[in-house]
Amino acid sequence: MSRDPGVIGRQIYQAQGAGIDSFVVSWLGPGNPTDERFKMMLDIAGGKGFSATIDFEANRYGSRDALIGALTYVRDALEPHGAFARLNGKPILFFWREQVRSVDEWAAIRQAVDPNHDQIWIAEGVNIAYQRIFDGHHLYSIAWSPDVSHTLSDWATRVRRAGADKLWVATVMPGYDDTRTTRSDKFARGRQDGGFYRATWNAALATKPDLLIIDSWNEWVEGSMIEPSAKYGNLYLDITREYAAQFKGQPPLSADEKQVLAAPPTPRPTRSATAVPTRAPTRGPTFTPSPTPIEFAAYRTTEILRVRSGPGTQYELIDKVPSNFVLDVLGRSEDSKWLAIAYPDFGSLGWVSTEFVTPHDGLNQFPIELAPTSNSAKPAPTVAPSSRAPDELPTWY
């Protein structure tokens, strides 16, 4: 986010011309330089009929009280501005890394900050259990997906089954390339001269989303920007203008259609990953959130736990999840000793031992997932490294 008002004004002008209605800005807390820059953006946006909201990075706060304090600041100091993005009159906030706090913790946080659900909270990631507290969901990135149509369709179904009143926010992006960073899991997804961007738009529109979010306007580090450039010119703004018009002309789902889509789920494997860009959404139809609970138990880890590529210790270790991590369970092994899960930062199906998962009952509700035919799996980054020495680690770590 620029500190130059001229740059901000130009970006808003370009975004509006492409059919974008609002920016979702990475905001790093009160007192951070991004706070003053965001306020500047609101002032400029207000004079141009534009709006902006924040991407709240929950992992930046070491305590629940600090997180509550930051959200209270957003509510009291930022949301009253006339250019703060709203849906059906309610301020809308996007969250990143809400998984650092349990679903129950978020219940307490929201009770402290927004007990009457006067705001709209959009979660991200691959754990649908957070929809017990949040009002909608989006995938931060879809560049990892080998089939974006399947991925977006699958997640649209999962979000709507979490509640007919939940917002499905479909992600579109032009490509991805973080290979110039030092990340261990860096990769690139080619732009195909705009072909990948068009493919993601077509896939998103097919799901009839409530909102669309573009990843990203200007995340140059991750190569997902649509902002005009020397290399691409205005190509991606031109494509955005074309598809944004289609989205805004698309009739929203009726209440009856949403009820049908919210029928009891048949969990299926899914893939996802997360990343950190600045993004710009287009506006969808009105929505009134409701704290309708999800009728299933939250399965969580009792230890820092190994994630394997199959249901057994003979399968390759591909990731780790922290203790008290809420799992997005997709299936189980035939003997119910292993659970198939979706989890952040890997983008595929993983398996964890039920020995270190609570509760131990109710596992028969999940469909049997067949073991993979190969033990191989590509390495994934560690979610939560342990401070203990290797010989102190439990068997399933």
Protein Blocks (a to p, Z undefined) as FASTA:
>chain_A
ZZbfklmmmmmmmmmmnopabdcdddebehiaklmmmmmmmmmmmmnopacdddddfklp
fbfklmmmmmmmmmmmmmmpmklcceehiacdddehklmpcfklmmmmmmmmmmnopacc
ddedjdfklmmmmmbdcdfbfklpmblklmmmmmmmmmmmnopkbccdddddfbdcfklb
mbfkbccddeklommmmmmmmmmmmnopabdcdddfklmknopafbdcfklommlmmmmm
mmmmmmmmpccddfklmmmmmgccdddddddddddddddddddddddddfddcddddddd
fbdcdddfbdcfkbccfbdcdehiacddfbdcfkopaccdddehkopacdddfklcccfe
hklmpccddddfbfbdcddddfbdcfbdfklpcfkZZ
